[in-house]
Amino acid sequence: MKYTKEERLDIGRRIYEGEFTRYEAAVKYGIGADCARDYMRLYRDLNSLPPPQPR
């Protein structure tokens, strides 16, 4: 699947905020876990946020 930039940022935001893990996002959106991590990093970097704290 291909997602728009807005969709990638939304997925990244949901991972960053802890709504689900990157592994759960990978299954839900049909992407790789590394891709999900990249979406989260994209969101984080565009919003100048610190790395998320481990749970």
mmJSON file of the N, C-alpha and C atoms, coordinates in Angstrom:
{"data_MODEL":{"atom_site":{
"group_PDB":["ATOM","ATOM","ATOM","ATOM","ATOM","ATOM","ATOM","ATOM","ATOM","ATOM","ATOM","ATOM","ATOM","ATOM","ATOM","ATOM","ATOM","ATOM","ATOM","ATOM","ATOM","ATOM","ATOM","ATOM","ATOM","ATOM","ATOM","ATOM","ATOM","ATOM","ATOM","ATOM","ATOM","ATOM","ATOM","ATOM","ATOM","ATOM","ATOM","ATOM","ATOM","ATOM","ATOM","ATOM","ATOM","ATOM","ATOM","ATOM","ATOM","ATOM","ATOM","ATOM","ATOM","ATOM","ATOM","ATOM","ATOM","ATOM","ATOM","ATOM","ATOM","ATOM","ATOM","ATOM","ATOM","ATOM","ATOM","ATOM","ATOM","ATOM","ATOM","ATOM","ATOM","ATOM","ATOM","ATOM","ATOM","ATOM","ATOM","ATOM","ATOM","ATOM","ATOM","ATOM","ATOM","ATOM","ATOM","ATOM","ATOM","ATOM","ATOM","ATOM","ATOM","ATOM","ATOM","ATOM","ATOM","ATOM","ATOM","ATOM","ATOM","ATOM","ATOM","ATOM","ATOM","ATOM","ATOM","ATOM","ATOM","ATOM","ATOM","ATOM","ATOM","ATOM","ATOM","ATOM","ATOM","ATOM","ATOM","ATOM","ATOM","ATOM","ATOM","ATOM","ATOM","ATOM","ATOM","ATOM","ATOM","ATOM","ATOM","ATOM","ATOM","ATOM","ATOM","ATOM","ATOM","ATOM","ATOM","ATOM","ATOM","ATOM","ATOM","ATOM","ATOM","ATOM","ATOM","ATOM","ATOM","ATOM","ATOM","ATOM","ATOM","ATOM","ATOM","ATOM","ATOM","ATOM","ATOM","ATOM","ATOM","ATOM","ATOM","ATOM","ATOM"],
"id":[1,2,3,4,5,6,7,8,9,10,11,12,13,14,15,16,17,18,19,20,21,22,23,24,25,26,27,28,29,30,31,32,33,34,35,36,37,38,39,40,41,42,43,44,45,46,47,48,49,50,51,52,53,54,55,56,57,58,59,60,61,62,63,64,65,66,67,68,69,70,71,72,73,74,75,76,77,78,79,80,81,82,83,84,85,86,87,88,89,90,91,92,93,94,95,96,97,98,99,100,101,102,103,104,105,106,107,108,109,110,111,112,113,114,115,116,117,118,119,120,121,122,123,124,125,126,127,128,129,130,131,132,133,134,135,136,137,138,139,140,141,142,143,144,145,146,147,148,149,150,151,152,153,154,155,156,157,158,159,160,161,162,163,164,165],
"type_symbol":["N","C","C","N","C","C","N","C","C","N","C","C","N","C","C","N","C","C","N","C","C","N","C","C","N","C","C","N","C","C","N","C","C","N","C","C","N","C","C","N","C","C","N","C","C","N","C","C","N","C","C","N","C","C","N","C","C","N","C","C","N","C","C","N","C","C","N","C","C","N","C","C","N","C","C","N","C","C","N","C","C","N","C","C","N","C","C","N","C","C","N","C","C","N","C","C","N","C","C","N","C","C","N","C","C","N","C","C","N","C","C","N","C","C","N","C","C","N","C","C","N","C","C","N","C","C","N","C","C","N","C","C","N","C","C","N","C","C","N","C","C","N","C","C","N","C","C","N","C","C","N","C","C","N","C","C","N","C","C","N","C","C","N","C","C"],
"label_atom_id":["N","CA","C","N","CA","C","N","CA","C","N","CA","C","N","CA","C","N","CA","C","N","CA","C","N","CA","C","N","CA","C","N","CA","C","N","CA","C","N","CA","C","N","CA","C","N","CA","C","N","CA","C","N","CA","C","N","CA","C","N","CA","C","N","CA","C","N","CA","C","N","CA","C","N","CA","C","N","CA","C","N","CA","C","N","CA","C","N","CA","C","N","CA","C","N","CA","C","N","CA","C","N","CA","C","N","CA","C","N","CA","C","N","CA","C","N","CA","C","N","CA","C","N","CA","C","N","CA","C","N","CA","C","N","CA","C","N","CA","C","N","CA","C","N","CA","C","N","CA","C","N","CA","C","N","CA","C","N","CA","C","N","CA","C","N","CA","C","N","CA","C","N","CA","C","N","CA","C","N","CA","C","N","CA","C","N","CA","C","N","CA","C"],
"label_alt_id":[null,null,null,null,null,null,null,null,null,null,null,null,null,null,null,null,null,null,null,null,null,null,null,null,null,null,null,null,null,null,null,null,null,null,null,null,null,null,null,null,null,null,null,null,null,null,null,null,null,null,null,null,null,null,null,null,null,null,null,null,null,null,null,null,null,null,null,null,null,null,null,null,null,null,null,null,null,null,null,null,null,null,null,null,null,null,null,null,null,null,null,null,null,null,null,null,null,null,null,null,null,null,null,null,null,null,null,null,null,null,null,null,null,null,null,null,null,null,null,null,null,null,null,null,null,null,null,null,null,null,null,null,null,null,null,null,null,null,null,null,null,null,null,null,null,null,null,null,null,null,null,null,null,null,null,null,null,null,null,null,null,null,null,null,null],
"label_comp_id":["MET","MET","MET","LYS","LYS","LYS","TYR","TYR","TYR","THR","THR","THR","LYS","LYS","LYS","GLU","GLU","GLU","GLU","GLU","GLU","ARG","ARG","ARG","LEU","LEU","LEU","ASP","ASP","ASP","ILE","ILE","ILE","GLY","GLY","GLY","ARG","ARG","ARG","ARG","ARG","ARG","ILE","ILE","ILE","TYR","TYR","TYR","GLU","GLU","GLU","GLY","GLY","GLY","GLU","GLU","GLU","PHE","PHE","PHE","THR","THR","THR","ARG","ARG","ARG","TYR","TYR","TYR","GLU","GLU","GLU","ALA","ALA","ALA","ALA","ALA","ALA","VAL","VAL","VAL","LYS","LYS","LYS","TYR","TYR","TYR","GLY","GLY","GLY","ILE","ILE","ILE","GLY","GLY","GLY","ALA","ALA","ALA","ASP","ASP","ASP","CYS","CYS","CYS","ALA","ALA","ALA","ARG","ARG","ARG","ASP","ASP","ASP","TYR","TYR","TYR","MET","MET","MET","ARG","ARG","ARG","LEU","LEU","LEU","TYR","TYR","TYR","ARG","ARG","ARG","ASP","ASP","ASP","LEU","LEU","LEU","ASN","ASN","ASN","SER","SER","SER","LEU","LEU","LEU","PRO","PRO","PRO","PRO","PRO","PRO","PRO","PRO","PRO","GLN","GLN","GLN","PRO","PRO","PRO","ARG","ARG","ARG"],
"label_asym_id":["A","A","A","A","A","A","A","A","A","A","A","A","A","A","A","A","A","A","A","A","A","A","A","A","A","A","A","A","A","A","A","A","A","A","A","A","A","A","A","A","A","A","A","A","A","A","A","A","A","A","A","A","A","A","A","A","A","A","A","A","A","A","A","A","A","A","A","A","A","A","A","A","A","A","A","A","A","A","A","A","A","A","A","A","A","A","A","A","A","A","A","A","A","A","A","A","A","A","A","A","A","A","A","A","A","A","A","A","A","A","A","A","A","A","A","A","A","A","A","A","A","A","A","A","A","A","A","A","A","A","A","A","A","A","A","A","A","A","A","A","A","A","A","A","A","A","A","A","A","A","A","A","A","A","A","A","A","A","A","A","A","A","A","A","A"],
"label_entity_id":["1","1","1","1","1","1","1","1","1","1","1","1","1","1","1","1","1","1","1","1","1","1","1","1","1","1","1","1","1","1","1","1","1","1","1","1","1","1","1","1","1","1","1","1","1","1","1","1","1","1","1","1","1","1","1","1","1","1","1","1","1","1","1","1","1","1","1","1","1","1","1","1","1","1","1","1","1","1","1","1","1","1","1","1","1","1","1","1","1","1","1","1","1","1","1","1","1","1","1","1","1","1","1","1","1","1","1","1","1","1","1","1","1","1","1","1","1","1","1","1","1","1","1","1","1","1","1","1","1","1","1","1","1","1","1","1","1","1","1","1","1","1","1","1","1","1","1","1","1","1","1","1","1","1","1","1","1","1","1","1","1","1","1","1","1"],
"label_seq_id":[1,1,1,2,2,2,3,3,3,4,4,4,5,5,5,6,6,6,7,7,7,8,8,8,9,9,9,10,10,10,11,11,11,12,12,12,13,13,13,14,14,14,15,15,15,16,16,16,17,17,17,18,18,18,19,19,19,20,20,20,21,21,21,22,22,22,23,23,23,24,24,24,25,25,25,26,26,26,27,27,27,28,28,28,29,29,29,30,30,30,31,31,31,32,32,32,33,33,33,34,34,34,35,35,35,36,36,36,37,37,37,38,38,38,39,39,39,40,40,40,41,41,41,42,42,42,43,43,43,44,44,44,45,45,45,46,46,46,47,47,47,48,48,48,49,49,49,50,50,50,51,51,51,52,52,52,53,53,53,54,54,54,55,55,55],
"pdbx_PDB_ins_code":[null,null,null,null,null,null,null,null,null,null,null,null,null,null,null,null,null,null,null,null,null,null,null,null,null,null,null,null,null,null,null,null,null,null,null,null,null,null,null,null,null,null,null,null,null,null,null,null,null,null,null,null,null,null,null,null,null,null,null,null,null,null,null,null,null,null,null,null,null,null,null,null,null,null,null,null,null,null,null,null,null,null,null,null,null,null,null,null,null,null,null,null,null,null,null,null,null,null,null,null,null,null,null,null,null,null,null,null,null,null,null,null,null,null,null,null,null,null,null,null,null,null,null,null,null,null,null,null,null,null,null,null,null,null,null,null,null,null,null,null,null,null,null,null,null,null,null,null,null,null,null,null,null,null,null,null,null,null,null,null,null,null,null,null,null],
"Cartn_x":[0.829,0.0,0.871,0.363,1.078,0.229,0.853,0.149,0.64,-0.265,0.105,0.955,1.577,2.393,1.546,0.327,-0.56,-0.9,-1.155,-1.465,-0.253,0.932,2.151,2.372,2.131,2.29,1.27,0.051,-0.97,-0.585,-0.105,0.354,1.51,2.454,3.595,3.181,2.193,1.699,1.093,0.326,-0.33,0.691,1.764,2.827,3.55,3.9,4.626,3.847,2.539,1.719,1.363,1.8,1.603,0.258,-0.46,-1.756,-1.567,-0.481,-0.087,1.399,1.986,3.419,3.672,4.93,5.245,4.932,4.993,4.667,3.164,2.373,0.924,0.537,1.204,0.943,1.305,2.4,2.827,1.749,1.167,0.105,-1.141,-1.538,-2.767,-2.726,-1.578,-1.481,-0.775,-0.35,0.288,1.634,2.409,3.745,4.733,6.008,7.025,7.195,7.707,7.934,8.943,9.949,10.932,10.298,9.384,8.656,7.807,7.136,6.328,7.208,8.383,9.328,9.73,9.948,10.302,9.178,7.929,6.781,6.77,7.053,7.09,8.222,9.367,10.499,10.199,9.517,9.119,8.231,7.229,6.338,7.136,7.976,8.763,9.67,10.362,11.306,10.602,9.489,8.764,8.169,7.93,7.357,8.388,9.658,10.761,10.496,10.097,9.798,10.978,11.1,12.162,11.812,12.792,12.483,11.475,10.581,9.59,10.252,9.629,10.146,9.713,10.607,10.214,9.07,8.231,7.094,7.479],
"Cartn_y":[-1.182,0.0,1.242,2.255,3.522,4.555,5.279,6.272,7.666,8.643,10.034,10.514,11.664,12.208,12.454,12.959,13.213,11.913,10.856,9.563,9.007,9.152,8.687,9.444,10.757,11.555,11.161,10.84,10.412,9.077,8.154,6.865,7.112,7.949,8.278,8.911,9.811,10.459,9.43,8.514,7.508,6.589,6.281,5.469,6.289,7.531,8.391,8.581,8.77,9.019,7.742,6.593,5.337,4.682,5.13,4.511,3.044,2.763,1.382,1.347,0.153,0.006,0.004,0.111,0.069,-1.308,-2.339,-3.687,-3.822,-3.263,-3.27,-2.442,-1.309,-0.46,-1.198,-1.944,-2.696,-3.671,-4.373,-5.336,-4.596,-3.577,-2.851,-2.191,-1.602,-0.85,-1.604,-2.828,-3.627,-3.091,-2.6,-2.067,-2.807,-2.629,-3.234,-2.454,-3.118,-2.457,-1.327,-1.51,-0.45,0.743,0.483,1.548,2.32,1.619,2.259,3.133,2.645,3.435,4.697,4.568,5.738,6.764,6.308,7.226,7.987,7.272,7.911,8.936,8.603,9.538,10.758,10.55,11.659,12.624,12.092,12.915,13.646,12.929,13.51,14.623,14.383,15.375,16.621,16.447,17.607,18.475,17.884,18.622,18.951,18.7,18.997,18.442,17.18,16.52,15.659,15.41,14.52,13.069,12.189,10.765,10.31,9.396,8.932,8.172,8.251,7.545,6.082,5.171,3.751,3.524,2.581,2.269,1.294],
"Cartn_z":[0.0,0.0,0.0,-0.623,-0.627,0.112,0.985,1.785,1.431,1.524,1.288,2.46,2.286,3.366,4.608,4.416,5.553,6.281,5.517,6.124,6.875,6.287,6.96,8.261,8.227,9.44,10.505,10.095,11.053,11.685,10.874,11.411,12.375,11.973,12.827,14.145,14.092,15.308,16.256,15.709,16.538,17.208,16.502,17.1,18.169,17.831,18.767,20.06,19.948,21.125,21.884,21.364,22.082,21.853,20.835,20.536,20.175,19.464,19.216,18.902,18.967,18.709,17.206,16.844,15.415,14.831,15.646,15.179,14.93,15.834,15.639,14.413,14.225,13.052,11.773,11.809,10.63,10.187,11.133,10.812,10.331,11.067,10.757,9.376,9.003,7.75,6.628,6.891,5.845,5.417,6.39,6.124,7.012,6.75,7.593,8.889,9.907,11.198,11.055,10.201,9.985,9.286,8.377,7.694,8.703,9.591,10.628,11.515,11.85,12.653,11.898,10.595,9.784,9.767,9.727,9.769,11.086,12.184,13.492,13.548,12.995,12.983,12.12,11.011,10.147,10.931,11.611,12.433,13.505,14.199,15.291,14.79,13.69,13.172,12.64,11.956,11.415,12.518,13.677,14.8,15.875,15.596,16.52,17.922,17.965,19.23,19.677,20.979,21.457,21.152,21.192,21.007,22.06,21.681,22.655,23.796,24.97,26.135,26.07,26.435,26.443,27.429,27.082,27.971,29.022],
"occupancy":[1.0,1.0,1.0,1.0,1.0,1.0,1.0,1.0,1.0,1.0,1.0,1.0,1.0,1.0,1.0,1.0,1.0,1.0,1.0,1.0,1.0,1.0,1.0,1.0,1.0,1.0,1.0,1.0,1.0,1.0,1.0,1.0,1.0,1.0,1.0,1.0,1.0,1.0,1.0,1.0,1.0,1.0,1.0,1.0,1.0,1.0,1.0,1.0,1.0,1.0,1.0,1.0,1.0,1.0,1.0,1.0,1.0,1.0,1.0,1.0,1.0,1.0,1.0,1.0,1.0,1.0,1.0,1.0,1.0,1.0,1.0,1.0,1.0,1.0,1.0,1.0,1.0,1.0,1.0,1.0,1.0,1.0,1.0,1.0,1.0,1.0,1.0,1.0,1.0,1.0,1.0,1.0,1.0,1.0,1.0,1.0,1.0,1.0,1.0,1.0,1.0,1.0,1.0,1.0,1.0,1.0,1.0,1.0,1.0,1.0,1.0,1.0,1.0,1.0,1.0,1.0,1.0,1.0,1.0,1.0,1.0,1.0,1.0,1.0,1.0,1.0,1.0,1.0,1.0,1.0,1.0,1.0,1.0,1.0,1.0,1.0,1.0,1.0,1.0,1.0,1.0,1.0,1.0,1.0,1.0,1.0,1.0,1.0,1.0,1.0,1.0,1.0,1.0,1.0,1.0,1.0,1.0,1.0,1.0,1.0,1.0,1.0,1.0,1.0,1.0],
"B_iso_or_equiv":[0.0,0.0,0.0,0.0,0.0,0.0,0.0,0.0,0.0,0.0,0.0,0.0,0.0,0.0,0.0,0.0,0.0,0.0,0.0,0.0,0.0,0.0,0.0,0.0,0.0,0.0,0.0,0.0,0.0,0.0,0.0,0.0,0.0,0.0,0.0,0.0,0.0,0.0,0.0,0.0,0.0,0.0,0.0,0.0,0.0,0.0,0.0,0.0,0.0,0.0,0.0,0.0,0.0,0.0,0.0,0.0,0.0,0.0,0.0,0.0,0.0,0.0,0.0,0.0,0.0,0.0,0.0,0.0,0.0,0.0,0.0,0.0,0.0,0.0,0.0,0.0,0.0,0.0,0.0,0.0,0.0,0.0,0.0,0.0,0.0,0.0,0.0,0.0,0.0,0.0,0.0,0.0,0.0,0.0,0.0,0.0,0.0,0.0,0.0,0.0,0.0,0.0,0.0,0.0,0.0,0.0,0.0,0.0,0.0,0.0,0.0,0.0,0.0,0.0,0.0,0.0,0.0,0.0,0.0,0.0,0.0,0.0,0.0,0.0,0.0,0.0,0.0,0.0,0.0,0.0,0.0,0.0,0.0,0.0,0.0,0.0,0.0,0.0,0.0,0.0,0.0,0.0,0.0,0.0,0.0,0.0,0.0,0.0,0.0,0.0,0.0,0.0,0.0,0.0,0.0,0.0,0.0,0.0,0.0,0.0,0.0,0.0,0.0,0.0,0.0],
"pdbx_formal_charge":[null,null,null,null,null,null,null,null,null,null,null,null,null,null,null,null,null,null,null,null,null,null,null,null,null,null,null,null,null,null,null,null,null,null,null,null,null,null,null,null,null,null,null,null,null,null,null,null,null,null,null,null,null,null,null,null,null,null,null,null,null,null,null,null,null,null,null,null,null,null,null,null,null,null,null,null,null,null,null,null,null,null,null,null,null,null,null,null,null,null,null,null,null,null,null,null,null,null,null,null,null,null,null,null,null,null,null,null,null,null,null,null,null,null,null,null,null,null,null,null,null,null,null,null,null,null,null,null,null,null,null,null,null,null,null,null,null,null,null,null,null,null,null,null,null,null,null,null,null,null,null,null,null,null,null,null,null,null,null,null,null,null,null,null,null],
"auth_seq_id":[1,1,1,2,2,2,3,3,3,4,4,4,5,5,5,6,6,6,7,7,7,8,8,8,9,9,9,10,10,10,11,11,11,12,12,12,13,13,13,14,14,14,15,15,15,16,16,16,17,17,17,18,18,18,19,19,19,20,20,20,21,21,21,22,22,22,23,23,23,24,24,24,25,25,25,26,26,26,27,27,27,28,28,28,29,29,29,30,30,30,31,31,31,32,32,32,33,33,33,34,34,34,35,35,35,36,36,36,37,37,37,38,38,38,39,39,39,40,40,40,41,41,41,42,42,42,43,43,43,44,44,44,45,45,45,46,46,46,47,47,47,48,48,48,49,49,49,50,50,50,51,51,51,52,52,52,53,53,53,54,54,54,55,55,55],
"auth_comp_id":["MET","MET","MET","LYS","LYS","LYS","TYR","TYR","TYR","THR","THR","THR","LYS","LYS","LYS","GLU","GLU","GLU","GLU","GLU","GLU","ARG","ARG","ARG","LEU","LEU","LEU","ASP","ASP","ASP","ILE","ILE","ILE","GLY","GLY","GLY","ARG","ARG","ARG","ARG","ARG","ARG","ILE","ILE","ILE","TYR","TYR","TYR","GLU","GLU","GLU","GLY","GLY","GLY","GLU","GLU","GLU","PHE","PHE","PHE","THR","THR","THR","ARG","ARG","ARG","TYR","TYR","TYR","GLU","GLU","GLU","ALA","ALA","ALA","ALA","ALA","ALA","VAL","VAL","VAL","LYS","LYS","LYS","TYR","TYR","TYR","GLY","GLY","GLY","ILE","ILE","ILE","GLY","GLY","GLY","ALA","ALA","ALA","ASP","ASP","ASP","CYS","CYS","CYS","ALA","ALA","ALA","ARG","ARG","ARG","ASP","ASP","ASP","TYR","TYR","TYR","MET","MET","MET","ARG","ARG","ARG","LEU","LEU","LEU","TYR","TYR","TYR","ARG","ARG","ARG","ASP","ASP","ASP","LEU","LEU","LEU","ASN","ASN","ASN","SER","SER","SER","LEU","LEU","LEU","PRO","PRO","PRO","PRO","PRO","PRO","PRO","PRO","PRO","GLN","GLN","GLN","PRO","PRO","PRO","ARG","ARG","ARG"],
"auth_asym_id":["A","A","A","A","A","A","A","A","A","A","A","A","A","A","A","A","A","A","A","A","A","A","A","A","A","A","A","A","A","A","A","A","A","A","A","A","A","A","A","A","A","A","A","A","A","A","A","A","A","A","A","A","A","A","A","A","A","A","A","A","A","A","A","A","A","A","A","A","A","A","A","A","A","A","A","A","A","A","A","A","A","A","A","A","A","A","A","A","A","A","A","A","A","A","A","A","A","A","A","A","A","A","A","A","A","A","A","A","A","A","A","A","A","A","A","A","A","A","A","A","A","A","A","A","A","A","A","A","A","A","A","A","A","A","A","A","A","A","A","A","A","A","A","A","A","A","A","A","A","A","A","A","A","A","A","A","A","A","A","A","A","A","A","A","A"],
"auth_atom_id":["N","CA","C","N","CA","C","N","CA","C","N","CA","C","N","CA","C","N","CA","C","N","CA","C","N","CA","C","N","CA","C","N","CA","C","N","CA","C","N","CA","C","N","CA","C","N","CA","C","N","CA","C","N","CA","C","N","CA","C","N","CA","C","N","CA","C","N","CA","C","N","CA","C","N","CA","C","N","CA","C","N","CA","C","N","CA","C","N","CA","C","N","CA","C","N","CA","C","N","CA","C","N","CA","C","N","CA","C","N","CA","C","N","CA","C","N","CA","C","N","CA","C","N","CA","C","N","CA","C","N","CA","C","N","CA","C","N","CA","C","N","CA","C","N","CA","C","N","CA","C","N","CA","C","N","CA","C","N","CA","C","N","CA","C","N","CA","C","N","CA","C","N","CA","C","N","CA","C","N","CA","C","N","CA","C","N","CA","C","N","CA","C"],
"pdbx_PDB_model_num":[1,1,1,1,1,1,1,1,1,1,1,1,1,1,1,1,1,1,1,1,1,1,1,1,1,1,1,1,1,1,1,1,1,1,1,1,1,1,1,1,1,1,1,1,1,1,1,1,1,1,1,1,1,1,1,1,1,1,1,1,1,1,1,1,1,1,1,1,1,1,1,1,1,1,1,1,1,1,1,1,1,1,1,1,1,1,1,1,1,1,1,1,1,1,1,1,1,1,1,1,1,1,1,1,1,1,1,1,1,1,1,1,1,1,1,1,1,1,1,1,1,1,1,1,1,1,1,1,1,1,1,1,1,1,1,1,1,1,1,1,1,1,1,1,1,1,1,1,1,1,1,1,1,1,1,1,1,1,1,1,1,1,1,1,1]
}}}
